[in-house]
């Protein structure tokens, strides 16, 4: 007999997927983890196992903003895998709720329209945002009980530096190694930084929600923080007044300003971010020192 799980997390080895799987287990959910997702799809196990779950969290990703710009082959592969998986899920006897982790930091624009709400017309700032927007559209056409969760700049314990992504992880890692922190672009450019535990709580509420969930939900802190403010939080966390900084021009994949309106998630789910930037950076620094 096929076991029935509460949640299937596809892409559970990544920063977001791993934290979500662990966080849901701690809340009492039975979770099946899929990583990597390609063998799962090829073997058909997603039909037998993920298809029996109440919720499927799609956290799998082959690309980040930098790779999406440099590797169109990986973009095409991610698109194909996602579409294959969704077609399988639509065919199972009792299709699950699908939670697709999208990108609130790259699907919106231009910056003068911030704070961005779910009704703000998408205007992807790079190839990564374009891919996420395309997959959101494909998901909407499947007829599933599905929600695209547009997450802003995620950070926190468990995140390791990745090319072109995760400024807080990059800076804390540089401090730990006693290397210069690289600042790309203008220090007054803003991002909406959301702590990993807050993301997990949002997904947990979506999973447990008994009724229909909005098809798109922003998940962010609701606060626009400058790079200068992040630098101040890093200095406070590591206990140093001065840090070595290397200034570099803004990269083509970088956004200039990101700020999400999260009022819909608060209204529909009773959710809002609980961890502020200073606390979050301090907790990320404490975790990094234990590795």
ABEGO torsion letter per residue (X at the ends): XBBBBABBBBGAABAAAAAAAAAAAAAGBBBBBBOBAAAAAAAGAAAAAAAABABBBBABBABBAAAAAABAAAAAAAAAAAAAAAAAAAABABBBBBBBBBBAAAABOBAAAOBBBAABBBBBABAAAAAAAAAAAAAAAAGBBBBBBBBBBBBEBGBBBBBGBGAAAAAAAAAAAGBBBBBBEBAABBBBBBBAAAAAAAAAAAAABABBBBABBBBBAGBBBBAAAAAAAAAAAAGBABBBBBBBBBBAABBABBBBBAAAAAAAAGBBBABBAAAAAAAAAAAAAAX
